[in-house]
Amino acid sequence: MDTRSEQHGQVEVGIVTHEGREFKALGSVVTDTYVTAYLGKDGQLTNWNGETIGTYRVTRTWRTPHSHYSSTMSQVYAAVNGKVYQGRSAGLGMLFNGRLVK
């Protein structure tokens, strides 16, 4: 199995090759109003490939006992390219979706 990503402007596409077949999915996306990325270690916001694209901090976490993704959900503030976004994530290694803070 081989993994890689391609960058198309501010949109990243993650690609996994398994037994000669390619599987593609959206990775991180950064726009003027939204960001989708992953929570990495030590406050680093990363793309699908694990490269740092910004920073984040968790301001609140609560339990989600009926979720099949994670037992917690967190409120997150992230900084990318000098802009601040706020949104939610299920935790470390999980997807973060945020909107621009005005």
Buried (B, 14 or more C-beta within 10 A) or exposed (E): EEEEBEEEEBBBBBBBEEEEEEEEEEBBBBEEEEBBBBBBEEBBBBBBBEEEBBBBEBEEEEEBEEEEEBEBBBBBBBBBEEBBBBBBBBBEEBBBBBEBEE
